[in-house]
Amino acid sequence: MSEDLPPLDLARPEIGPEEERLVLEVLRSGRLSLGPMLERFENDFAEWLGVDDAVAVSSGTAALHLGVRAFGWGPGDEVVLSPFTFVASANCLLYEGVKPVFADIDPASLNLDPEAASAAVTSATTGLLPIDIFGQPSDMPAFEQIATDRGIGILEDSCQALGAVDSEGQKVGSRGNVATFAFYANKQMTTGEGGMIVPADPAMAEVLRSERNQGRAIDMDWLDHDRLGFNYRMSDVTAAIGVAQVARLDELLAGRARVAEMYMKRLSGVAGIELPAADVPPARRSWFVFPVRLPEGADRDGVIRSLGERGIPAKAYLPSIHLFPHLAALGYREGQFPVAESVAARSLALPFHAGLSEGDIDRVASALADALAAG
Ligand SMILES: Cc1ncc(COP(=O)(O)O)c(C=O)c1O
């Protein structure tokens, strides 16, 4: 069935006049890198999150990599995480020779199951890496208890969850653990590409700022380096977009929550669809994507094709990463994480951004219902 409607976007950034104005301000200032806009973005972000400091970097992956290094994790160490995530959550460990140890997810939150995580801890475990998948806050009190009991660290991958609030009413990333965020164009707020790491203390912040800048301490001259570093800098042009986005982050989050609410209402009438878990206050998801789960045995590729024919992009999202060749090579195989594998086989991300209207949501829901009925 074809419709004479323009295709919908799967995701869309919200860029306005203030983003344009601040980018122009940087371009005209002549300070395109390591200038005042970078510092302003870090300060504004830290203030919004309610933390003392935040270090901006070139991507969420760079933030995770520097986080792994900040703990000193390396060869011989194991870190426990969920396989139901974006591949960067595990790659950041591989960069430093750390073994990613996967444990299964909770079927409601789709995040690492604390009991499974605890069971996966061995004498080689030096950390936990909880991921707030799809913007759903992890069970941080449980992970903090495990970390305290076992004397290990926590690196939070909150790259999908800026603005989420956890079960104790705290913004994700503000509990004093090392936490990371990402600003790719489909995220709650974007800088095009970019990331942020929340350090545990000022000493860690100093090392992070040095390592993102080729190992050059803040008080050192050009071409003077006293440790191994990387070029993980965020430019001031990029930071300018970030400053404008943080200033209206509450509004950006509210816009996404409004669209998610429309989806929840409209799709609750579509038989066979499993919706994202409802919030249990004070916890609150931050809407990154809108993922649904199709019934067991449904032809997901057929559904994606059928939606596509009606101008509705949808993605099989996410795969369980333990089956990717470079991770399977560590000994992982199909059947090891049944919950993650079942969810991965059935989950589908629908078009999601704050610009979707009630009519758009209705169009997606009708097309999805038709596709499922036909399959
Ligand atoms: C859970 C998770 N971790 C890490 C990243 C990496 O962020 P980036 O793409 O900015 O490197 C992403 C990006 O989508 C992510 O979803």
The ligand as an SDF file (V2000), in Angstrom:
LIG
                    3D

 16 16  0  0  0  0  0  0  0  0999 V2000
   25.4370    3.1260   24.7250 C   0  0  0  0  0  0  0  0  0  0  0  0
   26.4130    3.9090   23.9090 C   0  0  0  0  0  0  0  0  0  0  0  0
   27.6960    3.9810   24.3110 N   0  0  0  0  0  0  0  0  0  0  0  0
   28.6030    4.6800   23.6090 C   0  0  0  0  0  0  0  0  0  0  0  0
   28.2940    5.3530   22.4630 C   0  0  0  0  0  0  0  0  0  0  0  0
   29.3670    6.0400   21.7020 C   0  0  0  0  0  0  0  0  0  0  0  0
   29.1350    7.3720   21.4310 O   0  0  0  0  0  0  0  0  0  0  0  0
   29.7720    8.0530   20.1270 P   0  0  0  0  0  0  0  0  0  0  0  0
   29.0110    7.5660   18.9440 O   0  0  0  0  0  0  0  0  0  0  0  0
   29.5980    9.5150   20.3750 O   0  0  0  0  0  0  0  0  0  0  0  0
   31.2000    7.6700   20.0880 O   0  0  0  0  0  0  0  0  0  0  0  0
   26.9600    5.3240   22.0070 C   0  0  0  0  0  0  0  0  0  0  0  0
   26.5660    6.0220   20.7820 C   0  0  0  0  0  0  0  0  0  0  0  0
   25.4820    5.9150   20.2970 O   0  0  0  0  0  0  0  0  0  0  0  0
   26.0100    4.5630   22.7450 C   0  0  0  0  0  0  0  0  0  0  0  0
   24.7470    4.4710   22.3240 O   0  0  0  0  0  0  0  0  0  0  0  0
  1  2  1  0
  2  3  1  0
  2 15  2  0
  3  4  2  0
  4  5  1  0
  5  6  1  0
  5 12  2  0
  6  7  1  0
  7  8  1  0
  8  9  2  0
  8 10  1  0
  8 11  1  0
 12 13  1  0
 12 15  1  0
 13 14  2  0
 15 16  1  0
M  END
$$$$
